[in-house]
């Protein structure tokens, strides 16, 4: 079978590999759709510090159960449509012992530190799969990136009394929009792309601000009575947005960082203390797959607007090249592995 490898920064290739066999407690998945994420783009550009090379890419999965290994429970059946948690934790480090394996010190995400799903068949522990009879494989491949935003909403302790600003409306930022809106919060989406802001409105944002067309501080002040948002979720990964989150959040507010800044960030640290801020990191997800599936099953999420492009496995490498040249035009590229 074929698999898409990232060989080194800027270089991918299709390779022939042997199909896997499910071990005890595993299922064999026939992969249908796999999403490219921003991490894949960073790996292609050589700016993902955790990426191993060469590596099969892909961890956003929509698949069908093809075969069962030994000792898989009866509730798991061939033909089920599923997605899969791509994270593998050690079970021994402090975060794992504290019940937060999403922050495992030795986390091995598919496509980053162990082989990914950009291939025809993969195996996975049955405990890592999540099923839905209602969702398409395309929708199931959106679940994992949306869970990252849902987890950020959880980390921010968002409630219905909050005004929440999400900086960045890529797929992870959209997950934060949906997650915050699901908790009843008033959501303000911020981006520099009007198309992404329109999608954010469809996903649940009440307000949208194009920060390239005016002063962000003035716009947020107007919407929050001069106080600033109760929670700001940063889903961009730029020094400017890291600083803006601290500068614009209300006194005693919460800042949640999802993005990785590509360079050191200089802060006015006085604001940390003066505002008595809660500054939180948010990594991967923790128990959010069922909630995201439930949200998607209710309908209303703009799937066709979010998925900018669908390509075949043969076209996937070139799609990465084109994305790297113009990243702002893309929300989500998906690979139809069986095409």
N, C-alpha and C positions, 0 to 999 in steps of 0.2 A: 504494500500500500504506500501511498505518497504522504509526505509530511513537509510542511514549510518550516525551514530552519532559519534562524538569524545566525549567521556564521561569524560576523564581526560587525561593528558599527558601520552602517551604510550598505551592508551586503546580506542578501537572503538567497536561498536556493531551495528548490524542491528536491527531496531525496527519497529514494525507495527504502522502506524499512519493513521488518516483519510485523505482521499483525499480532497484537498482544492476546494473551489468554487470561481469563479472570482467575485469580487465586481464591482461596477460601475467604468468604466474606465480601467478595467483590462482584461487580457486575461488568459486563462488556457493553459499552455504549457505541452505537452507530451514530457518529457525529453528523448533525445536519447543518446547523448554523453556529458560527463562532464570530464574536465581535472583536475587532481591534480596539484596544483601549489607549488612553494617553500614555500609559506606562510602556506599551509596545512601541509607540512613536518615540518616546525618550530612549528606549533601548536601541532603536534603529539609529537614532542620532548620537548615541554614545553617552547620554547624560543620565542614565539610570544606574545608580551606584550599586544596586543589588543584582544586576543582570549577569547571568553566566552565559558564556559563549563557548561553542555553538549550542543552540537550544531550540527545540520545537516551541514555537510561539503559541499563545492562545489560552485564555482561561474563562472566557465568557461563553457559556455553552448552552446550546439547545440540541438535545439528542434523544434517541430512542433506545430503550433497553433491548439488546440483541441476545444476550446469553447471561445465565446466572452461574456463579461459582457455588461451591459447596457452602452449606450452612447460611444461606441467604433466606430470610423469613418469607413465608408464603404471601405476605401482603405486597411483596415486590415481584412484579410479573413481567414477562417478555412483552414488548410492544408498548410499554408505558412511555409517555413523553416526559422528559425530565430535564432539569438543569442540575448543576453540580457545584458544591462548594469547592473552590480550588486550593484551599489553604491546608497545609499540613503542619501541625505543631508537635513539639517534642514531648509535652506532658510533664516535664520535670522542672522547668525554670520557674521563677517567681510568678510571672503573669499566668502561666498555666495553672500553677497551684492555687492562685487566687481566683480562678474561674474566668480568666480573661485571655483565653488562648489566641485570640485575634492579634494580640500584641506579643506573641511568643518570640523570645530572643533568637530562636533558630527556625522561624517560620520559613517554609518552603512552598512558595506559590507556584502553581502550574505555569509553565511558560517563562518563568523567571529563574528559579533555582531547581526546578525539576521539569521533565518533559510536559509540554502543554497539549492542547486539544486541536491544533491546526492540522489535523490529519483525519483519516477516515474512521478509525476506531481507537478508543481509549478505554482503559479500565479505571474503576473508581470503587472505593469502599461503599457498600450499600447505605451506610449511615450518612454519607456525604451527599446523597442525591435527594432532590425535592421534585415532586410530581405535580402535574396539573393536567386535567382532562380538557380544560377550557382554552388554555393558551396555545398559541402556535409556537413552532420552534424559534421563530424570530423573536417573539415576545419572551420566551424562556431565556434566550441569549441576552436579553436586556436585564434580567433579574439581578445578576451579580453586581454590575456597576451601580445599579440603583440602590442595592443594599449598603453600599459604602456611604452614600448620602443619608440614608435612613439612620445608619449608626451615628453619623455626626449629629443628627437631630436628637438622638437619644443622649449622646454625650453632652449636648447643650441644655438638657433638662427642659426642653421646650414644652410650653403649655399654651392653653387657649388665650391667656392674658398677654402673651408676648407679641411684640413686633420683631420679626426676624428678617435680617438681610442676608441674602446669599450672593457672595461675590464670585461670579463665574457661572455660566449656564451651559457648560458642557454636560455630558451625561451624568457625571458624579454630582455636579451642582444641581442638575434637575432632580436627582434622587433626594438631595437635601430639600429642594422646593416641595416635592411631593410629601416627604416625611414630615416637614414642618407644617404643611397645610393639613395633613391628616391628623395632626394634633390640635388643630383648631387655631393655629397662629395666623396672624396677618403677615403675609410674606412679601418682601420687596426684593425683586430680582435685579441684579446689576451685571451688565456685560457691555462690550463695545460693539456688539453685533445685533442689529435690530431683528434679524431672523431668529436668532437664539432667544431673544427677549420675547418674541411672539410665541415661541414654543413654551417658554417658561410660564407665560400667562395661561396657556392651555393646560399646563401641568398643575396649576393651582396658585400661581403668584397673583396677588391683587394689584401690585404696582410693578412697573418696570422702569429702570433708569439706564440710559445709554451714557456711560461715564466719559465717553470720548466727545460728547456734544455739549457738556456743561460741567459745572462744579458739583462733584459728588457730595461734598459737605452741605452745600446749600439745598440740594435736592433731598437729602436725608433729613435735614433739619425741618424742612417744610412738611414732610410726611410724618414726623414724630414730635411735632410741637416744640422743636428746638432742643430736645433731650438726646436724641440718638436712639438707635435700635436697642432692644433688650438683649438680643443675641445677634452676633455676626458670624457666619460660617464662610470661611475662606476656601474656595475650591479652584484657585487659579495657579498659585505657586510662583508668584512674583514678589520681589521685595516691596514694591509699591503697594500691593494689596495686603501683604502681611502688616505693613505699617498702618494702612487705612483702617484695618479691622480694629486695631487698638485705639486709633485716634477718633473713630466715629462712634464706637459703641457707647451706650449710656454709662454713667457712673454706676458702679456695682453690677455691670453687665457681664455677659459671658462671651468669650471669643473661642471659636472652634476652628482649628487648622486641619484641613485635609491635604492641601497641596504641599508639595516639596519645593521650597525656594531653591533655585539653581545656584545661588551665591549667598554669602553671608548677608544678614539683614541688620542694619543699624536702627536701633529704636531710641525714642525718648522714653527711657525707663521710668521717669517720674510718673508717667501716666499709669503704669502698672499699679503703683502704690496709691497715688492720689485718687484714682478711680476705684481702687480695691477690686480689681478685675479677677475673674476666674478665666485663666488662659489654659485651654485644653487641646491636646492632640487627639486625633481620631484616625485609627488605622483599621483598614479592612472592615469587617463587620462581625457582629456577635448576636446570633439568633435572629437575624433580620430576614432571612429568606422567606419564611412563611408569610410574614407581614407584607413583603413586597409582592409576592404572588397573589395574595388576597387583594391588594390594591389594584393590580393589573387586571385581575379577573372581574373587578367591578366595572371595568371599561373607563373610557374617558382619557386615558393617557395617550398622547399624540404619537403613537408608534411610527407611523409613516412619515411624520415630520422629522422625528429624531433620527431615523435610519437614513442617512444622507445617500448611501450608495451600497449596493450589494454586488459583490464580485465573486468569481469562481476561484478555486484554489490556484489555478494557473495564473490568474490575474492578481493574486494577493500581494506578491512582492512588488510589482509595479505600483499597485495602489498605495503601498507604504511610501514609495519614492515620491509620488505625486502629493500625498498628504503632507510629507515633510516640507515640501516647497511652499504649501499654502495651507497651514493648519487651521486658520480661522474660518475657513469655508466648510469645515467638516464637523458635524456633531458625532456621528457614528458610522463607521464602515463595518459591514458584515461580510463574512465569507461563507458562501454556500458550498460546503465541502463536497457535497454529492453531485453538484452541477457538472 
